Amino acid sequence: MNHSRDAWLACAAVILLAGCSGGQGTAGRPSPAAADPINFPLFSGAEVLSSRAWRQTVSSNPGTGNNAVLAQGAGTYVGHDVVAGTQALMPSLEAWLRDIDAHPPNGYASSAQGNGVEAVRSHTRDLGIDFAVFSRDEDGKEHGVVVLAVDPQTLDERAGPMLRMIGKFKLLPPMLRESIDNQVKKQTGFTVTELTNADTPIGAAVASLDQLRDFGGRGIVLIDAVKQ
């Protein structure tokens, strides 16, 4: 298996689902006390490690326009991201995701269907990431929720070099960053700049890896969004 290529595919998959499409985000606000502001059930016994509120304005982008959580197209979205830790093993988290995907919580519907999604999952699961996508009507507006199960140890083992490269990206001169962004976007539909922006939903999810390493277990990341 080409883990380097699959690492990029996994990141592209999460980008598509979590919705960074080149907009300008405002700084997230960490909660003074960790709580879960998203009306969606966590894995039983999971401990909330952090939560942030975010606001992001996105523009139309053919490469990422069909993402799930920002499915309403260009505009301003608000939402939250929640990081929770659990000592449960990844097979248990994957089984939990499949169960809630088949039996969504009251008021929600599963939003990720079809063979294409399963192909993406086959890549992400190999790297220690699984996901499910849901939506519900909220005061006449569509409210999207992405649920990610993350095994940071597996992700480090199989995509560590790529993740460390991303961490060094911000240290490069602007001209080099732009060149790399353009090349990566042609291949994946997103830019590395989007992935490294912690003030966006997906950037916050990627940033959660450090928390999960410190926690010493697996993680559940919830990301929700509603268009204003």
N, C-alpha and C positions, 0 to 999 in steps of 0.2 A: 504493500500500500504506500502511496506517495503521501506521507503525512504533511509535508509542507504545503502541497497543493490542497489537501483536504482541510488544513487549518484555515487557509484563505476562504475555502468554500463555507466552512462553518461560520467564520466571522461574517461573510456575506449573507448567510442565511439569517443570522441574528440581526444584522443591520436591516434586512428587508422586513423582518417581523417587527422590530422595535422602532423603525421609522426615522432614522436620520436621513433626511433627503436634502441636505445642504442649507437648512435654515439657520437663523441666528437665535441661539438659546440664551436665556437669562440665567443667572447663577441660581442653582438649586439651594434650598435652605434646609440644612440638616436639622432634624427634630431635636429639641433639648432632651427629651426622653424618648427612647425607641418605642414606637407604637406602630400599629398597622392601620393606616387611614384608608386602605383599599378594601371595599366590601367584597372580599373574595377569600375563601377559606385557605389557610396554609396547611401544609402537611402536619399531621397530628404530632404535637410535642416540639415543633420547630420553635426556636428562640429568635425573636426579632432583634437583629443587630443594629439596624439603622433604617431610617426612612427620610426621604427628601421630597419636597415639592418642587416642581419645575414648570417652566413656561417656555414654549418654543414656537417660533414662526418659521414655517417651511414653505418652500416653493415647489412647483411641479417639477418632476424629474423623471423622464422615461425609465431610467435605470432602477429607480426605487419607488415608483409611483403606485405600485400595487401592494405596498406593505400593509400589514394588518392593523397595527395599533393607531396609525395615522391614516386610516383608510379613506377619510373624507377629502383628501386632496389638499391643495395649497390653502394656507390660512394659519391662524394662531391656535395652538393646542395648550391645554394645561393638564397636569396630571401629577402622579407620584411614582417613586420607585421605592420598593421595600426589599431589604436584604435580610434573610433569616437563615440561621444555621441549624443543622441537625446532624446527629451521629448515625442516622439511618444510612444504609448502604445504597448505592446507586440503583441496583435492581428494584429495591422497594420504592424508590422515588419514581422510577420509570413506570412501575405498575400503578402507582398512585396517579400519575399523569394520564395514563391510558384509561383509568377508571373515570376520572373527572371529565376527560374528553368524551367518553361514551355516555356519561351521566352528568352533564353540567349542573352547577349550582342553580338554585331557583332564580329564574329571570334571565339567565345567561344561555347563549347558544354557542356551540363550537363553530369557529370561523376558519379553521385550517383543514381543508378536505382535499382529497385527490391524490393521485400517484406522485405528483411533483413534490408534495409536502413529505410523503414517506421517503422519497429519494433524498431529500434534504436531511431528514431525521437520521437516515442511515449514516450520513457523514458526521453529523453533530454528535450522535451517540458514541461513535468510535472515538471521539475526542473528549468525551465526558460531559457533553451538553445535551439535554433533551428539552423539549418545549411543547406547549399547547397554547392555542390562541382562542379567545372568547370575545363575545360582544353582547351588549344588552342595550335596550332603549332607556335613556335617562332624560326625562323631561323633553321628549321629542328629539333628542340628539343621540347619535350612536356613541356608546362608551366602549372602547376597546381595552382588553387586558391580555397581556402576554405573561405566561407563567414559565419560568426557566428553572430547570434542575441542573445544578452544576457540581461536578466533581473536580475541584481545583488540582488535586494531585495528578489525575489522568490528563487534564488539560496541560499542566506543566510538562509532563513527560512527553506528550505527543505534539505540543505546539509551543513549547517554551521558547525556542529560538525565534519564532515569529513574534511572540508576545514581547520578548526583550527588544527586538528590533523596533517594534511600535513604540516602546517606552523611550527609545533614543531618538525617535523621529522629531520631537519638538526641539532637539538641540541642533538640528541641521539648519543651514542658512535658508531663508525664505525661497530662494530660487530653486534649490534642490528639493525642498518640500513640495513645491508646485509641480516640478517634473515628476516626482514619485506619485503624487496625487493623480496626475493625469494618466499615468501608466496603469495604476491600480484601478482607477475608475473604468478604464476601457475593459478590463478583465472581469471586474466584480460588480460594477454599477455603484460603487461607493468610494469615498476617499479615505485615506488614513487619517486626515485631519478630523473627519467626522467621528472616527473610531476613538480618537484620543481626547475628544472634548467631553470632559466630565460633567458639563452643564447641560448635556442632552441625555435623553433616556438611555440610549445604548451605551454612551460613554460612562454613565453611572453604573450600568450593569457590568461593564468590563472592569471598572474601578473596584467593584465589589470583590474581585478576586483576592486582593490583599487582605480584606476583612476575613474572608473565608479561610485563607491560609493561616491567619492568626487564630481563628476559631478552632481549626484542627478537625474539621469535618466536611460534610457536603453542604450545599446551599440551595435555598429557594429564592429566586428573584422574581418579584412581581412588578410589572410596569403597566400603568394605566394611562389613558388619555381620552379627552373629550374635546371636540373642536368648539371654539367660542363663537 
